[in-house]
């Protein structure tokens, strides 16, 4: 899980629009969509559902995102201690 992908998720969450988020992040819309898809694949859950031109976050997906961050952090701390 890359920090950049988390920043992308945050921007899409804030704007509720992938095209607008991409503009604000100064990246192409396809690149942003691929990054979000990569994050979804890594977590094993979809993060957003489409509502017309806008998208909404899936509440359970946010929990999965935080769980993924927690697991990764815990593994990193354990590896540093061993």
N, C-alpha and C positions, 0 to 999 in steps of 0.2 A: 504494500500500500504506500503510495507516494504522497508526500505532503502536497505537491502540486495538484494531484487529483482531488484531495480534500478541499483545497482552495477553489477548484473548479466547481465542486459540488456545492460549496457555500454560495458561490455567485449565482449558480442556476437556481438554488433554493430562494435566494433573495429576489431575483428578477422574475422567476417563474416563466422564463422564456429563454430557450437555448440560444437563439440568434442574438438577442440582446445581451446575454451573458458573454457570448463570444466577442461581441463588439467591445464590451467593457474590459474584457481580459486581453484584448488585442491579439486574438487567435482566430483561426477559421472555425466556422460552425462544425464542419465535419471532424476537425481535430478535437473539438470539445466533446462532441457526441461519442467519439471513439474513447476518449478518456473516461467519460461517465460509464460507458459500456464495460470498459476494463475494470472499473471499480465495482460495478454490479457483478461481473463474473467472479471477481476475487472474493466478494462477500457471499455470492450465491443467491442473491435476492435482487429484484428490481428496486430501484430507488425512487423512481417517479412514474406516474401514470399521466397520459396525455388527456387534456380536457380542451378540445378544439386546438387553437394555436398556442394555448398556454399549457403548462404542466404543473402538476401538484406532487408534493412529496408524499410518499407512502410512509405513514407513521412507524409501522413495524420495521421499515428499512432503516430508519434513523437509529433505532435500537440496535439493529444488526451492525450498522456502521460504528457505533460506539463500542459494541462488543468486539468488533474486529480490531479497533484501535487499542482497546484494553488488552486483548490477547497478545498483540504484537509488542506492546510495551512491557508486559509481564515477561515474555520470552527474552526480550532484550536485557531486562534487569537480571533475570536468572543467569543468563549467559555471562554477564559482567561479573557476577558473584562467584561463578565456578572457576 
